[in-house]
Amino acid sequence: MNSELQFWRAMAGYALARARAQRSRRGRTQLGASSLEWAIISAILVAAALAVGLIVRRVVDKRSGAD
């Protein structure tokens, strides 16, 4: 077996071992919690964007006299 093939086999083995270790460290409950955290953060950001949009619209309507 040539050295290049040995290198790529070793790299593939290392990648698979890292993936298995990562999966074993993070159980499915942590993945679910992470998804929930992202959903909550996204909801907060959407609410903040809507609030800023409403405030800007009120200011623009007030300044233009289109009350």
C-alpha positions in Angstrom: 0.0 0.0 0.0 1.5 3.4 -1.0 1.9 6.2 1.5 -0.7 8.4 0.0 -3.4 5.7 0.3 -2.3 5.1 3.9 -2.6 8.8 4.7 -6.1 9.0 3.3 -7.2 5.9 5.2 -5.8 7.4 8.4 -7.6 10.7 7.7 -10.9 8.9 7.1 -10.5 6.8 10.2 -9.8 9.9 12.2 -12.8 11.7 10.9 -15.1 8.8 11.7 -13.7 8.5 15.2 -14.2 12.2 15.8 -17.8 12.0 14.5 -18.6 9.1 16.8 -17.0 10.9 19.8 -18.9 14.0 19.1 -22.2 12.1 18.9 -21.5 10.3 22.1 -20.7 13.5 23.9 -23.9 15.3 22.8 -26.9 13.2 23.4 -30.2 13.7 21.6 -31.5 15.7 24.6 -28.8 18.3 24.1 -29.5 18.5 20.4 -33.2 19.1 21.2 -32.3 21.7 23.8 -30.1 23.5 21.3 -32.9 23.6 18.7 -35.3 25.0 21.3 -32.7 27.7 22.3 -32.4 28.7 18.7 -36.1 28.8 18.2 -36.5 31.1 21.3 -33.7 33.4 20.2 -35.3 33.6 16.7 -38.7 34.4 18.2 -37.2 37.2 20.3 -35.3 38.7 17.3 -38.5 38.6 15.2 -40.5 40.3 17.9 -37.8 43.0 18.3 -37.7 43.6 14.6 -41.5 44.0 14.5 -41.4 46.4 17.4 -38.7 48.5 15.8 -40.7 48.5 12.5 -43.9 49.6 14.3 -42.0 52.4 16.0 -40.4 53.6 12.8 -43.7 53.5 11.0 -45.4 55.6 13.8 -42.6 58.2 13.6 -42.8 58.4 9.8 -46.6 58.7 9.9 -46.4 61.4 12.6 -43.8 63.4 10.7 -45.6 63.2 7.5 -48.9 64.3 9.0 -50.7 61.2 7.8 -52.1 60.4 11.2 
